[in-house]
């Protein structure tokens, strides 16, 4: 069928987005230190938009029905759709938004940002308009504000990138050029973390013991600077040590837990060059640096057998 013969009722558009993993710097980034995040292409979101007359509706694993009746947890996504329609100058009606996500929510992998970005891309595609990175960041942060309170913007920046992102609040964003391919494993503890609560607990600790906690936050910042050098100079042994050191500081901040510590300890015992939690902590996932491709596959299988809820070995290419 030629494009000219396609009717409005047959119109569809697709938008996709991968997820992200914080390599180092979580929690400290909230307090002015840098963080490094890496794109995580193994899991992501596909959104398909169809012309269906009537109110805007969503079809997803989490909710099916009109957006105006969506649960509070989807408030950010509802606002993101509304803001995107307004930005594009299209009526907020006659749309069915089908979301298919393989990004588990509450695991520090950027689920809310991935969903938002895939929806925005699909809406721009639906309107036959180009979607710039600036458009994506602006509109996706509408959803992120509802999900995280005051988002750093790191999730959206990394999900729209194919390179590691160096982020520090108030400074220009940089993309890191790798000196070598790196083999990582992300393993899911099986428990949902609560980033907002973890961030608030660190802020409360900072008020209660400012000198001690500030030194921990500064130490994570220093480790993140060293990690950038290690990534650029192909020093993966050093990078592994830095990840281990960062985990010590995160444990001192009270954002790790017994389940994460168990997975981290096991990964190290099985030869990981370094391992730590990734994201908000107190549930969620760990990230481990493998020695090479063969070791990555072996370690992933061992983590599965050890009880990780899900395991994703992946290579970050230079």
VMD Tcl script that draws the C-alpha trace (Angstrom):
set ca {
  {0.00 0.00 0.00}
  {1.41 3.40 -0.89}
  {1.87 6.05 1.81}
  {-0.77 8.24 0.13}
  {-3.44 5.58 0.66}
  {-2.82 5.09 4.38}
  {-5.80 6.47 6.30}
  {-5.67 8.05 9.75}
  {-7.21 4.92 11.26}
  {-4.24 2.86 10.01}
  {-1.55 5.26 11.21}
  {1.03 3.88 13.64}
  {4.43 5.03 14.85}
  {7.20 3.38 16.88}
  {9.72 4.79 19.35}
  {12.44 2.83 21.18}
  {14.89 3.50 24.03}
  {17.59 1.45 25.77}
  {18.25 1.61 29.50}
  {21.24 2.73 31.59}
  {23.53 1.67 34.43}
  {25.43 3.96 36.79}
  {29.03 2.77 36.85}
  {30.22 4.95 39.73}
  {29.20 8.12 41.58}
  {25.62 7.36 42.63}
  {24.43 9.33 45.67}
  {27.54 11.56 45.61}
  {26.25 13.06 42.34}
  {23.25 14.45 44.23}
  {25.67 16.46 46.38}
  {27.72 18.06 43.60}
  {30.20 15.26 42.82}
  {30.54 13.70 39.34}
  {29.07 10.38 38.22}
  {29.68 8.08 35.27}
  {26.78 6.23 33.66}
  {26.87 3.81 30.76}
  {24.23 2.92 28.17}
  {22.77 -0.55 28.72}
  {21.51 -1.85 25.36}
  {20.38 -5.34 26.43}
  {17.07 -4.17 27.81}
  {14.80 -1.37 26.69}
  {11.35 -0.12 25.77}
  {9.36 -0.09 22.54}
  {6.32 2.16 22.28}
  {3.81 1.86 19.44}
  {1.25 4.62 18.93}
  {-1.93 3.97 16.97}
  {-4.76 6.24 15.89}
  {-7.79 5.11 17.91}
  {-10.70 7.59 18.27}
  {-11.58 8.76 21.76}
  {-9.61 9.51 24.92}
  {-5.86 8.81 25.06}
  {-5.39 5.21 26.23}
  {-2.45 3.13 27.39}
  {-1.85 -0.59 26.91}
  {1.01 -1.88 29.07}
  {1.87 -4.65 31.51}
  {1.34 -2.16 34.34}
  {-1.90 -0.49 33.26}
  {-4.53 -0.77 30.54}
  {-7.13 1.93 30.01}
  {-7.65 5.69 29.60}
  {-4.70 7.78 30.77}
  {-7.01 10.01 32.79}
  {-7.71 7.00 35.06}
  {-4.08 5.85 35.30}
  {-2.73 5.11 38.80}
  {-0.62 7.65 40.67}
  {2.57 5.73 39.85}
  {2.08 6.70 36.20}
  {1.48 10.39 36.92}
  {4.85 11.36 35.42}
  {4.19 9.42 32.21}
  {0.72 10.97 31.91}
  {2.25 14.46 32.24}
  {4.98 13.53 29.76}
  {2.39 12.48 27.13}
  {0.32 15.61 27.76}
  {3.38 17.91 27.56}
  {4.64 16.19 24.40}
  {1.26 16.57 22.67}
  {1.17 20.25 23.65}
  {4.77 20.76 22.44}
  {3.95 19.06 19.12}
  {0.71 21.00 18.73}
  {-1.53 17.93 18.43}
  {-4.84 17.29 20.24}
  {-4.64 15.22 23.42}
  {-6.99 12.53 22.09}
  {-7.39 9.70 19.54}
  {-4.19 7.88 20.62}
  {-3.56 4.35 21.83}
  {-0.10 4.06 23.40}
  {1.18 0.47 23.57}
  {4.27 0.08 25.78}
  {6.42 -3.05 25.78}
  {9.27 -2.79 28.31}
  {11.95 -5.28 29.32}
  {13.40 -2.81 31.87}
  {12.38 -3.89 35.38}
  {11.13 -0.93 37.42}
  {12.74 0.02 40.71}
  {16.10 -1.56 39.87}
  {18.16 1.56 39.14}
  {18.23 0.87 35.40}
  {16.35 3.98 34.28}
  {12.96 2.37 33.72}
  {10.89 5.57 33.99}
  {13.28 7.53 31.74}
  {13.38 4.72 29.14}
  {9.59 4.60 28.98}
  {9.34 8.39 28.71}
  {11.95 8.62 25.95}
  {10.39 5.82 23.90}
  {6.96 7.51 24.19}
  {8.36 10.91 23.17}
  {10.15 9.40 20.17}
  {7.00 7.58 19.08}
  {4.92 10.79 19.34}
  {7.45 12.75 17.26}
  {7.49 9.89 14.72}
  {3.67 9.92 14.71}
  {3.80 13.62 13.80}
  {6.60 13.08 11.23}
  {8.84 15.48 13.14}
  {12.53 15.26 13.98}
  {13.23 14.76 17.67}
  {16.38 16.51 18.90}
  {18.29 15.48 22.02}
  {17.23 18.78 23.59}
  {13.56 17.95 22.93}
  {14.01 14.51 24.50}
  {15.78 15.78 27.60}
  {13.28 18.58 28.20}
  {10.18 16.42 27.81}
  {11.55 13.28 29.52}
  {12.53 15.27 32.59}
  {8.83 16.05 33.08}
  {8.33 12.34 33.85}
  {11.57 12.08 35.82}
  {10.53 14.89 38.17}
  {7.54 12.81 39.24}
  {9.63 9.62 39.54}
  {12.60 11.01 41.48}
  {11.64 14.42 42.88}
  {14.56 16.49 41.59}
  {16.20 14.39 38.85}
  {19.85 14.98 38.00}
  {19.10 14.38 34.32}
  {21.73 11.63 34.24}
  {19.26 8.88 33.27}
  {17.88 10.74 30.28}
  {21.34 11.87 29.15}
  {22.68 8.30 29.19}
  {19.62 6.72 27.59}
  {19.96 9.14 24.67}
  {23.69 8.34 24.30}
  {25.74 5.43 22.95}
  {28.84 6.32 25.00}
  {29.60 6.54 28.73}
  {28.45 9.87 30.16}
  {30.41 12.01 32.62}
  {27.94 14.12 34.56}
  {28.41 16.78 37.21}
  {25.64 19.14 38.23}
  {26.19 22.59 36.73}
  {29.01 21.47 34.39}
  {28.92 20.61 30.68}
  {28.16 16.94 30.00}
  {31.07 14.95 28.57}
  {31.15 11.66 26.69}
  {34.01 9.35 27.65}
  {36.07 7.68 24.92}
  {37.05 4.19 26.07}
  {40.60 2.87 25.76}
  {39.43 -0.76 25.46}
  {36.32 -2.93 25.33}
  {34.99 -3.75 28.80}
  {32.91 -6.75 29.81}
  {30.34 -6.13 32.52}
  {27.64 -8.17 34.22}
  {24.53 -6.61 35.75}
  {22.77 -8.87 38.26}
  {19.36 -8.23 39.81}
  {18.99 -8.89 43.54}
  {15.29 -9.57 42.99}
  {14.24 -6.79 45.34}
  {12.94 -3.39 44.31}
  {14.99 -0.43 45.51}
  {13.58 2.99 46.33}
  {15.90 5.67 44.97}
  {13.95 8.53 46.48}
  {14.07 7.02 49.99}
  {17.78 6.17 49.69}
  {18.61 9.71 48.56}
  {16.62 11.13 51.48}
  {18.38 8.82 53.97}
  {21.82 10.03 52.79}
  {20.64 13.65 53.05}
  {19.50 12.97 56.64}
  {22.85 11.37 57.49}
  {24.60 14.42 56.08}
  {22.62 16.65 58.44}
  {23.30 14.39 61.43}
  {27.05 13.87 60.84}
  {28.09 16.44 58.22}
  {31.86 16.06 58.51}
  {31.95 12.25 58.36}
  {29.36 11.88 55.58}
  {30.77 14.74 53.52}
  {34.17 13.01 53.53}
  {32.50 9.82 52.19}
  {30.79 11.80 49.42}
  {34.06 13.54 48.49}
  {35.85 10.18 48.46}
  {33.30 8.80 45.96}
  {33.87 11.93 43.85}
  {37.65 11.34 43.86}
  {37.16 7.67 42.91}
  {34.91 8.77 40.02}
  {37.64 11.07 38.68}
  {40.11 8.16 38.80}
  {37.55 5.90 37.08}
  {37.32 8.33 34.15}
  {41.11 8.09 33.72}
  {40.96 4.28 33.98}
  {38.28 4.10 31.29}
  {40.22 6.33 28.92}
  {43.60 4.69 29.53}
  {42.49 1.03 29.34}
  {43.33 0.32 33.00}
  {40.63 -2.24 33.77}
  {42.45 -3.74 36.78}
  {42.57 -0.26 38.33}
  {38.94 0.36 37.38}
  {37.95 -2.81 39.22}
  {39.74 -1.62 42.38}
  {37.94 1.73 42.14}
  {34.54 0.01 41.91}
  {35.38 -1.99 45.05}
  {36.46 1.17 46.88}
  {33.27 2.97 45.86}
  {31.22 0.08 47.24}
  {32.91 0.51 50.65}
  {31.81 4.14 50.75}
  {28.26 3.29 49.65}
  {28.06 0.71 52.45}
  {29.20 3.42 54.89}
  {26.37 5.64 53.60}
  {23.90 2.86 54.46}
  {22.56 2.34 50.92}
  {23.77 -1.22 50.40}
  {22.08 -4.19 52.07}
  {22.75 -7.84 52.88}
  {21.34 -9.14 49.58}
  {23.45 -6.80 47.45}
  {26.55 -7.43 49.58}
  {26.11 -11.19 49.13}
  {26.01 -10.91 45.32}
  {28.96 -8.49 45.30}
  {31.08 -10.74 47.52}
  {30.26 -13.78 45.37}
  {31.17 -11.97 42.13}
  {34.53 -10.95 43.58}
  {35.21 -14.48 44.86}
  {34.51 -15.76 41.33}
  {37.16 -13.48 39.82}
  {35.38 -10.17 39.11}
  {37.93 -7.35 38.90}
  {35.46 -5.20 40.83}
  {31.80 -5.20 41.87}
  {29.42 -2.75 43.50}
  {25.78 -1.78 43.71}
  {24.39 0.34 40.89}
  {21.66 2.94 41.31}
  {19.85 3.87 44.51}
  {20.69 0.67 46.39}
  {18.82 -1.12 49.20}
  {17.57 -3.54 46.57}
  {18.00 -3.29 42.82}
  {21.12 -4.42 41.01}
  {24.87 -4.85 41.19}
  {27.43 -4.33 38.41}
  {30.58 -6.45 38.11}
  {33.60 -6.00 35.84}
  {34.72 -9.28 34.26}
  {38.25 -10.15 33.17}
  {37.30 -10.85 29.54}
  {34.47 -12.19 27.36}
  {34.87 -15.83 28.42}
  {34.99 -14.91 32.10}
  {31.95 -12.65 31.65}
  {29.84 -15.57 30.38}
  {31.11 -17.89 33.13}
  {30.49 -15.34 35.89}
  {27.00 -14.55 34.55}
  {26.07 -18.24 34.69}
  {27.49 -18.61 38.22}
  {25.52 -15.57 39.41}
  {22.36 -17.09 37.95}
  {22.98 -20.34 39.80}
  {23.83 -18.40 42.97}
  {20.32 -16.93 42.95}
  {20.36 -13.61 41.09}
  {16.84 -12.90 39.82}
  {18.17 -11.87 36.38}
  {21.67 -11.56 34.92}
  {22.80 -9.56 31.89}
  {26.40 -9.89 30.60}
  {27.26 -7.15 28.13}
  {30.24 -5.54 26.46}
  {30.87 -1.81 26.45}
  {32.74 -1.19 23.19}
  {35.37 1.49 22.70}
}
mol new
graphics top color blue
foreach p $ca { graphics top sphere $p radius 0.5 }
foreach p [lrange $ca 0 end-1] q [lrange $ca 1 end] { graphics top cylinder $p $q radius 0.2 }
display resetview
